[in-house]
Amino acid sequence: MTTWLSAWNDARGEKLGLRVRECRSFLCRSRGLTFRRRLAPDEALLLIGQRQSRLEAAIHMLFVFFPIAAVWLDREGQVVDVRLARPFRPVYIPRRPARDVLEGPPELLETVAVGDRLRFE
């Protein structure tokens, strides 16, 4: 059974209209959205890392068939980088060290910016 979380942008005082699924295991983080054909407009995946790092927070878009918003967060939930990740690109590395990555619909980039603090519950 999948447990969905709600996402809040505390910096803007607003709830993001997303259902967020946590992804903690190595296998889940490695797979991410690979081989998915689409992502619902209100769906996102939160890849939770082990430690803060640029390389360990890197994502790939191999066999991801649609563009996504990639939002990198530090351990406190502060956004350290955002990017539109395009299909079949080999790697995206955040500009600053991050622990977690929120992968969601491209429209997410309109409501989240570097410096914002996100919270999930």
Chimera marker file (.cmm) of the C-alpha trace (Angstrom):
<marker_set name="trace">
<marker id="1" x="0.000" y="0.000" z="0.000" r="1" g="1" b="0" radius="0.5"/>
<marker id="2" x="1.323" y="3.422" z="-0.961" r="1" g="1" b="0" radius="0.5"/>
<marker id="3" x="1.291" y="6.179" z="1.632" r="1" g="1" b="0" radius="0.5"/>
<marker id="4" x="0.920" y="9.627" z="0.136" r="1" g="1" b="0" radius="0.5"/>
<marker id="5" x="2.266" y="12.774" z="1.791" r="1" g="1" b="0" radius="0.5"/>
<marker id="6" x="1.199" y="16.375" z="1.320" r="1" g="1" b="0" radius="0.5"/>
<marker id="7" x="3.792" y="18.998" z="0.431" r="1" g="1" b="0" radius="0.5"/>
<marker id="8" x="3.978" y="22.509" z="1.860" r="1" g="1" b="0" radius="0.5"/>
<marker id="9" x="6.109" y="25.453" z="0.784" r="1" g="1" b="0" radius="0.5"/>
<marker id="10" x="6.674" y="27.150" z="4.149" r="1" g="1" b="0" radius="0.5"/>
<marker id="11" x="8.518" y="30.075" z="2.554" r="1" g="1" b="0" radius="0.5"/>
<marker id="12" x="5.364" y="31.013" z="0.627" r="1" g="1" b="0" radius="0.5"/>
<marker id="13" x="2.894" y="29.730" z="3.194" r="1" g="1" b="0" radius="0.5"/>
<marker id="14" x="1.093" y="27.520" z="0.715" r="1" g="1" b="0" radius="0.5"/>
<marker id="15" x="0.263" y="23.890" z="0.173" r="1" g="1" b="0" radius="0.5"/>
<marker id="16" x="1.582" y="22.431" z="-3.049" r="1" g="1" b="0" radius="0.5"/>
<marker id="17" x="-1.145" y="20.505" z="-4.847" r="1" g="1" b="0" radius="0.5"/>
<marker id="18" x="0.847" y="17.285" z="-4.855" r="1" g="1" b="0" radius="0.5"/>
<marker id="19" x="0.487" y="13.740" z="-3.606" r="1" g="1" b="0" radius="0.5"/>
<marker id="20" x="4.054" y="12.802" z="-2.697" r="1" g="1" b="0" radius="0.5"/>
<marker id="21" x="5.362" y="9.233" z="-2.395" r="1" g="1" b="0" radius="0.5"/>
<marker id="22" x="8.494" y="8.710" z="-0.278" r="1" g="1" b="0" radius="0.5"/>
<marker id="23" x="11.287" y="6.669" z="-1.777" r="1" g="1" b="0" radius="0.5"/>
<marker id="24" x="13.892" y="5.652" z="0.837" r="1" g="1" b="0" radius="0.5"/>
<marker id="25" x="15.404" y="2.347" z="-0.308" r="1" g="1" b="0" radius="0.5"/>
<marker id="26" x="18.354" y="2.172" z="-2.682" r="1" g="1" b="0" radius="0.5"/>
<marker id="27" x="16.268" y="0.221" z="-5.203" r="1" g="1" b="0" radius="0.5"/>
<marker id="28" x="13.390" y="2.700" z="-5.110" r="1" g="1" b="0" radius="0.5"/>
<marker id="29" x="15.741" y="5.701" z="-5.429" r="1" g="1" b="0" radius="0.5"/>
<marker id="30" x="17.639" y="4.050" z="-8.283" r="1" g="1" b="0" radius="0.5"/>
<marker id="31" x="14.483" y="3.280" z="-10.219" r="1" g="1" b="0" radius="0.5"/>
<marker id="32" x="12.761" y="6.602" z="-9.557" r="1" g="1" b="0" radius="0.5"/>
<marker id="33" x="10.485" y="7.301" z="-12.508" r="1" g="1" b="0" radius="0.5"/>
<marker id="34" x="12.349" y="5.013" z="-14.912" r="1" g="1" b="0" radius="0.5"/>
<marker id="35" x="10.079" y="3.167" z="-17.357" r="1" g="1" b="0" radius="0.5"/>
<marker id="36" x="7.018" y="5.141" z="-16.284" r="1" g="1" b="0" radius="0.5"/>
<marker id="37" x="5.010" y="6.420" z="-19.252" r="1" g="1" b="0" radius="0.5"/>
<marker id="38" x="3.566" y="9.432" z="-17.461" r="1" g="1" b="0" radius="0.5"/>
<marker id="39" x="3.255" y="11.253" z="-14.172" r="1" g="1" b="0" radius="0.5"/>
<marker id="40" x="-0.119" y="12.500" z="-12.962" r="1" g="1" b="0" radius="0.5"/>
<marker id="41" x="-0.263" y="16.318" z="-12.704" r="1" g="1" b="0" radius="0.5"/>
<marker id="42" x="-0.661" y="16.075" z="-8.905" r="1" g="1" b="0" radius="0.5"/>
<marker id="43" x="1.899" y="13.289" z="-8.331" r="1" g="1" b="0" radius="0.5"/>
<marker id="44" x="5.510" y="13.532" z="-7.139" r="1" g="1" b="0" radius="0.5"/>
<marker id="45" x="8.261" y="11.267" z="-5.875" r="1" g="1" b="0" radius="0.5"/>
<marker id="46" x="10.532" y="12.249" z="-2.963" r="1" g="1" b="0" radius="0.5"/>
<marker id="47" x="13.896" y="10.482" z="-3.188" r="1" g="1" b="0" radius="0.5"/>
<marker id="48" x="15.359" y="10.543" z="0.323" r="1" g="1" b="0" radius="0.5"/>
<marker id="49" x="19.129" y="10.201" z="0.425" r="1" g="1" b="0" radius="0.5"/>
<marker id="50" x="21.518" y="9.032" z="3.109" r="1" g="1" b="0" radius="0.5"/>
<marker id="51" x="23.724" y="12.119" z="3.311" r="1" g="1" b="0" radius="0.5"/>
<marker id="52" x="24.185" y="15.529" z="1.766" r="1" g="1" b="0" radius="0.5"/>
<marker id="53" x="26.307" y="15.505" z="-1.390" r="1" g="1" b="0" radius="0.5"/>
<marker id="54" x="26.266" y="16.783" z="-4.956" r="1" g="1" b="0" radius="0.5"/>
<marker id="55" x="27.109" y="13.407" z="-6.492" r="1" g="1" b="0" radius="0.5"/>
<marker id="56" x="24.871" y="11.265" z="-4.297" r="1" g="1" b="0" radius="0.5"/>
<marker id="57" x="21.923" y="13.547" z="-5.070" r="1" g="1" b="0" radius="0.5"/>
<marker id="58" x="22.488" y="13.304" z="-8.835" r="1" g="1" b="0" radius="0.5"/>
<marker id="59" x="19.649" y="11.866" z="-10.928" r="1" g="1" b="0" radius="0.5"/>
<marker id="60" x="19.509" y="10.305" z="-14.382" r="1" g="1" b="0" radius="0.5"/>
<marker id="61" x="16.728" y="10.497" z="-16.939" r="1" g="1" b="0" radius="0.5"/>
<marker id="62" x="17.564" y="7.332" z="-18.867" r="1" g="1" b="0" radius="0.5"/>
<marker id="63" x="14.319" y="5.580" z="-19.833" r="1" g="1" b="0" radius="0.5"/>
<marker id="64" x="12.221" y="8.376" z="-18.351" r="1" g="1" b="0" radius="0.5"/>
<marker id="65" x="9.859" y="9.301" z="-21.178" r="1" g="1" b="0" radius="0.5"/>
<marker id="66" x="8.665" y="12.752" z="-20.082" r="1" g="1" b="0" radius="0.5"/>
<marker id="67" x="10.178" y="15.952" z="-18.622" r="1" g="1" b="0" radius="0.5"/>
<marker id="68" x="10.018" y="16.485" z="-14.863" r="1" g="1" b="0" radius="0.5"/>
<marker id="69" x="10.767" y="19.183" z="-12.345" r="1" g="1" b="0" radius="0.5"/>
<marker id="70" x="13.772" y="18.196" z="-10.229" r="1" g="1" b="0" radius="0.5"/>
<marker id="71" x="13.926" y="20.017" z="-6.887" r="1" g="1" b="0" radius="0.5"/>
<marker id="72" x="16.981" y="19.323" z="-4.719" r="1" g="1" b="0" radius="0.5"/>
<marker id="73" x="16.645" y="19.793" z="-0.949" r="1" g="1" b="0" radius="0.5"/>
<marker id="74" x="19.179" y="19.864" z="1.855" r="1" g="1" b="0" radius="0.5"/>
<marker id="75" x="18.587" y="17.915" z="5.081" r="1" g="1" b="0" radius="0.5"/>
<marker id="76" x="16.485" y="20.789" z="6.506" r="1" g="1" b="0" radius="0.5"/>
<marker id="77" x="14.180" y="20.842" z="3.471" r="1" g="1" b="0" radius="0.5"/>
<marker id="78" x="15.620" y="24.015" z="1.969" r="1" g="1" b="0" radius="0.5"/>
<marker id="79" x="15.637" y="24.085" z="-1.830" r="1" g="1" b="0" radius="0.5"/>
<marker id="80" x="19.245" y="24.277" z="-3.057" r="1" g="1" b="0" radius="0.5"/>
<marker id="81" x="18.620" y="23.814" z="-6.809" r="1" g="1" b="0" radius="0.5"/>
<marker id="82" x="15.761" y="23.407" z="-9.277" r="1" g="1" b="0" radius="0.5"/>
<marker id="83" x="15.853" y="22.254" z="-12.850" r="1" g="1" b="0" radius="0.5"/>
<marker id="84" x="13.663" y="21.001" z="-15.675" r="1" g="1" b="0" radius="0.5"/>
<marker id="85" x="15.009" y="17.492" z="-16.324" r="1" g="1" b="0" radius="0.5"/>
<marker id="86" x="14.481" y="16.281" z="-19.870" r="1" g="1" b="0" radius="0.5"/>
<marker id="87" x="13.975" y="12.679" z="-21.023" r="1" g="1" b="0" radius="0.5"/>
<marker id="88" x="16.966" y="10.428" z="-21.700" r="1" g="1" b="0" radius="0.5"/>
<marker id="89" x="19.615" y="12.813" z="-20.347" r="1" g="1" b="0" radius="0.5"/>
<marker id="90" x="22.408" y="10.878" z="-18.644" r="1" g="1" b="0" radius="0.5"/>
<marker id="91" x="22.817" y="12.956" z="-15.475" r="1" g="1" b="0" radius="0.5"/>
<marker id="92" x="21.663" y="16.030" z="-13.567" r="1" g="1" b="0" radius="0.5"/>
<marker id="93" x="23.834" y="17.112" z="-10.647" r="1" g="1" b="0" radius="0.5"/>
<marker id="94" x="22.657" y="19.815" z="-8.225" r="1" g="1" b="0" radius="0.5"/>
<marker id="95" x="24.699" y="23.017" z="-8.080" r="1" g="1" b="0" radius="0.5"/>
<marker id="96" x="24.962" y="22.738" z="-4.269" r="1" g="1" b="0" radius="0.5"/>
<marker id="97" x="25.061" y="19.684" z="-1.983" r="1" g="1" b="0" radius="0.5"/>
<marker id="98" x="21.645" y="18.131" z="-1.425" r="1" g="1" b="0" radius="0.5"/>
<marker id="99" x="20.268" y="15.088" z="0.335" r="1" g="1" b="0" radius="0.5"/>
<marker id="100" x="16.789" y="14.694" z="-1.167" r="1" g="1" b="0" radius="0.5"/>
<marker id="101" x="15.250" y="15.158" z="-4.606" r="1" g="1" b="0" radius="0.5"/>
<marker id="102" x="11.600" y="15.933" z="-5.289" r="1" g="1" b="0" radius="0.5"/>
<marker id="103" x="10.615" y="14.777" z="-8.776" r="1" g="1" b="0" radius="0.5"/>
<marker id="104" x="7.305" y="16.136" z="-9.998" r="1" g="1" b="0" radius="0.5"/>
<marker id="105" x="5.423" y="17.688" z="-12.893" r="1" g="1" b="0" radius="0.5"/>
<marker id="106" x="7.184" y="20.556" z="-14.734" r="1" g="1" b="0" radius="0.5"/>
<marker id="107" x="4.616" y="23.036" z="-13.351" r="1" g="1" b="0" radius="0.5"/>
<marker id="108" x="6.200" y="22.541" z="-9.932" r="1" g="1" b="0" radius="0.5"/>
<marker id="109" x="8.969" y="24.904" z="-11.056" r="1" g="1" b="0" radius="0.5"/>
<marker id="110" x="6.415" y="27.747" z="-11.013" r="1" g="1" b="0" radius="0.5"/>
<marker id="111" x="5.750" y="27.316" z="-7.267" r="1" g="1" b="0" radius="0.5"/>
<marker id="112" x="9.184" y="26.417" z="-5.863" r="1" g="1" b="0" radius="0.5"/>
<marker id="113" x="12.417" y="28.424" z="-5.946" r="1" g="1" b="0" radius="0.5"/>
<marker id="114" x="15.926" y="28.143" z="-4.552" r="1" g="1" b="0" radius="0.5"/>
<marker id="115" x="15.844" y="29.241" z="-0.908" r="1" g="1" b="0" radius="0.5"/>
<marker id="116" x="12.274" y="28.038" z="-0.240" r="1" g="1" b="0" radius="0.5"/>
<marker id="117" x="11.748" y="25.528" z="2.569" r="1" g="1" b="0" radius="0.5"/>
<marker id="118" x="9.541" y="22.519" z="1.814" r="1" g="1" b="0" radius="0.5"/>
<marker id="119" x="7.822" y="20.298" z="4.346" r="1" g="1" b="0" radius="0.5"/>
<marker id="120" x="6.117" y="16.921" z="3.856" r="1" g="1" b="0" radius="0.5"/>
<marker id="121" x="3.482" y="15.379" z="6.140" r="1" g="1" b="0" radius="0.5"/>
<link id1="1" id2="2" r="1" g="1" b="0" radius="0.2"/>
<link id1="2" id2="3" r="1" g="1" b="0" radius="0.2"/>
<link id1="3" id2="4" r="1" g="1" b="0" radius="0.2"/>
<link id1="4" id2="5" r="1" g="1" b="0" radius="0.2"/>
<link id1="5" id2="6" r="1" g="1" b="0" radius="0.2"/>
<link id1="6" id2="7" r="1" g="1" b="0" radius="0.2"/>
<link id1="7" id2="8" r="1" g="1" b="0" radius="0.2"/>
<link id1="8" id2="9" r="1" g="1" b="0" radius="0.2"/>
<link id1="9" id2="10" r="1" g="1" b="0" radius="0.2"/>
<link id1="10" id2="11" r="1" g="1" b="0" radius="0.2"/>
<link id1="11" id2="12" r="1" g="1" b="0" radius="0.2"/>
<link id1="12" id2="13" r="1" g="1" b="0" radius="0.2"/>
<link id1="13" id2="14" r="1" g="1" b="0" radius="0.2"/>
<link id1="14" id2="15" r="1" g="1" b="0" radius="0.2"/>
<link id1="15" id2="16" r="1" g="1" b="0" radius="0.2"/>
<link id1="16" id2="17" r="1" g="1" b="0" radius="0.2"/>
<link id1="17" id2="18" r="1" g="1" b="0" radius="0.2"/>
<link id1="18" id2="19" r="1" g="1" b="0" radius="0.2"/>
<link id1="19" id2="20" r="1" g="1" b="0" radius="0.2"/>
<link id1="20" id2="21" r="1" g="1" b="0" radius="0.2"/>
<link id1="21" id2="22" r="1" g="1" b="0" radius="0.2"/>
<link id1="22" id2="23" r="1" g="1" b="0" radius="0.2"/>
<link id1="23" id2="24" r="1" g="1" b="0" radius="0.2"/>
<link id1="24" id2="25" r="1" g="1" b="0" radius="0.2"/>
<link id1="25" id2="26" r="1" g="1" b="0" radius="0.2"/>
<link id1="26" id2="27" r="1" g="1" b="0" radius="0.2"/>
<link id1="27" id2="28" r="1" g="1" b="0" radius="0.2"/>
<link id1="28" id2="29" r="1" g="1" b="0" radius="0.2"/>
<link id1="29" id2="30" r="1" g="1" b="0" radius="0.2"/>
<link id1="30" id2="31" r="1" g="1" b="0" radius="0.2"/>
<link id1="31" id2="32" r="1" g="1" b="0" radius="0.2"/>
<link id1="32" id2="33" r="1" g="1" b="0" radius="0.2"/>
<link id1="33" id2="34" r="1" g="1" b="0" radius="0.2"/>
<link id1="34" id2="35" r="1" g="1" b="0" radius="0.2"/>
<link id1="35" id2="36" r="1" g="1" b="0" radius="0.2"/>
<link id1="36" id2="37" r="1" g="1" b="0" radius="0.2"/>
<link id1="37" id2="38" r="1" g="1" b="0" radius="0.2"/>
<link id1="38" id2="39" r="1" g="1" b="0" radius="0.2"/>
<link id1="39" id2="40" r="1" g="1" b="0" radius="0.2"/>
<link id1="40" id2="41" r="1" g="1" b="0" radius="0.2"/>
<link id1="41" id2="42" r="1" g="1" b="0" radius="0.2"/>
<link id1="42" id2="43" r="1" g="1" b="0" radius="0.2"/>
<link id1="43" id2="44" r="1" g="1" b="0" radius="0.2"/>
<link id1="44" id2="45" r="1" g="1" b="0" radius="0.2"/>
<link id1="45" id2="46" r="1" g="1" b="0" radius="0.2"/>
<link id1="46" id2="47" r="1" g="1" b="0" radius="0.2"/>
<link id1="47" id2="48" r="1" g="1" b="0" radius="0.2"/>
<link id1="48" id2="49" r="1" g="1" b="0" radius="0.2"/>
<link id1="49" id2="50" r="1" g="1" b="0" radius="0.2"/>
<link id1="50" id2="51" r="1" g="1" b="0" radius="0.2"/>
<link id1="51" id2="52" r="1" g="1" b="0" radius="0.2"/>
<link id1="52" id2="53" r="1" g="1" b="0" radius="0.2"/>
<link id1="53" id2="54" r="1" g="1" b="0" radius="0.2"/>
<link id1="54" id2="55" r="1" g="1" b="0" radius="0.2"/>
<link id1="55" id2="56" r="1" g="1" b="0" radius="0.2"/>
<link id1="56" id2="57" r="1" g="1" b="0" radius="0.2"/>
<link id1="57" id2="58" r="1" g="1" b="0" radius="0.2"/>
<link id1="58" id2="59" r="1" g="1" b="0" radius="0.2"/>
<link id1="59" id2="60" r="1" g="1" b="0" radius="0.2"/>
<link id1="60" id2="61" r="1" g="1" b="0" radius="0.2"/>
<link id1="61" id2="62" r="1" g="1" b="0" radius="0.2"/>
<link id1="62" id2="63" r="1" g="1" b="0" radius="0.2"/>
<link id1="63" id2="64" r="1" g="1" b="0" radius="0.2"/>
<link id1="64" id2="65" r="1" g="1" b="0" radius="0.2"/>
<link id1="65" id2="66" r="1" g="1" b="0" radius="0.2"/>
<link id1="66" id2="67" r="1" g="1" b="0" radius="0.2"/>
<link id1="67" id2="68" r="1" g="1" b="0" radius="0.2"/>
<link id1="68" id2="69" r="1" g="1" b="0" radius="0.2"/>
<link id1="69" id2="70" r="1" g="1" b="0" radius="0.2"/>
<link id1="70" id2="71" r="1" g="1" b="0" radius="0.2"/>
<link id1="71" id2="72" r="1" g="1" b="0" radius="0.2"/>
<link id1="72" id2="73" r="1" g="1" b="0" radius="0.2"/>
<link id1="73" id2="74" r="1" g="1" b="0" radius="0.2"/>
<link id1="74" id2="75" r="1" g="1" b="0" radius="0.2"/>
<link id1="75" id2="76" r="1" g="1" b="0" radius="0.2"/>
<link id1="76" id2="77" r="1" g="1" b="0" radius="0.2"/>
<link id1="77" id2="78" r="1" g="1" b="0" radius="0.2"/>
<link id1="78" id2="79" r="1" g="1" b="0" radius="0.2"/>
<link id1="79" id2="80" r="1" g="1" b="0" radius="0.2"/>
<link id1="80" id2="81" r="1" g="1" b="0" radius="0.2"/>
<link id1="81" id2="82" r="1" g="1" b="0" radius="0.2"/>
<link id1="82" id2="83" r="1" g="1" b="0" radius="0.2"/>
<link id1="83" id2="84" r="1" g="1" b="0" radius="0.2"/>
<link id1="84" id2="85" r="1" g="1" b="0" radius="0.2"/>
<link id1="85" id2="86" r="1" g="1" b="0" radius="0.2"/>
<link id1="86" id2="87" r="1" g="1" b="0" radius="0.2"/>
<link id1="87" id2="88" r="1" g="1" b="0" radius="0.2"/>
<link id1="88" id2="89" r="1" g="1" b="0" radius="0.2"/>
<link id1="89" id2="90" r="1" g="1" b="0" radius="0.2"/>
<link id1="90" id2="91" r="1" g="1" b="0" radius="0.2"/>
<link id1="91" id2="92" r="1" g="1" b="0" radius="0.2"/>
<link id1="92" id2="93" r="1" g="1" b="0" radius="0.2"/>
<link id1="93" id2="94" r="1" g="1" b="0" radius="0.2"/>
<link id1="94" id2="95" r="1" g="1" b="0" radius="0.2"/>
<link id1="95" id2="96" r="1" g="1" b="0" radius="0.2"/>
<link id1="96" id2="97" r="1" g="1" b="0" radius="0.2"/>
<link id1="97" id2="98" r="1" g="1" b="0" radius="0.2"/>
<link id1="98" id2="99" r="1" g="1" b="0" radius="0.2"/>
<link id1="99" id2="100" r="1" g="1" b="0" radius="0.2"/>
<link id1="100" id2="101" r="1" g="1" b="0" radius="0.2"/>
<link id1="101" id2="102" r="1" g="1" b="0" radius="0.2"/>
<link id1="102" id2="103" r="1" g="1" b="0" radius="0.2"/>
<link id1="103" id2="104" r="1" g="1" b="0" radius="0.2"/>
<link id1="104" id2="105" r="1" g="1" b="0" radius="0.2"/>
<link id1="105" id2="106" r="1" g="1" b="0" radius="0.2"/>
<link id1="106" id2="107" r="1" g="1" b="0" radius="0.2"/>
<link id1="107" id2="108" r="1" g="1" b="0" radius="0.2"/>
<link id1="108" id2="109" r="1" g="1" b="0" radius="0.2"/>
<link id1="109" id2="110" r="1" g="1" b="0" radius="0.2"/>
<link id1="110" id2="111" r="1" g="1" b="0" radius="0.2"/>
<link id1="111" id2="112" r="1" g="1" b="0" radius="0.2"/>
<link id1="112" id2="113" r="1" g="1" b="0" radius="0.2"/>
<link id1="113" id2="114" r="1" g="1" b="0" radius="0.2"/>
<link id1="114" id2="115" r="1" g="1" b="0" radius="0.2"/>
<link id1="115" id2="116" r="1" g="1" b="0" radius="0.2"/>
<link id1="116" id2="117" r="1" g="1" b="0" radius="0.2"/>
<link id1="117" id2="118" r="1" g="1" b="0" radius="0.2"/>
<link id1="118" id2="119" r="1" g="1" b="0" radius="0.2"/>
<link id1="119" id2="120" r="1" g="1" b="0" radius="0.2"/>
<link id1="120" id2="121" r="1" g="1" b="0" radius="0.2"/>
</marker_set>
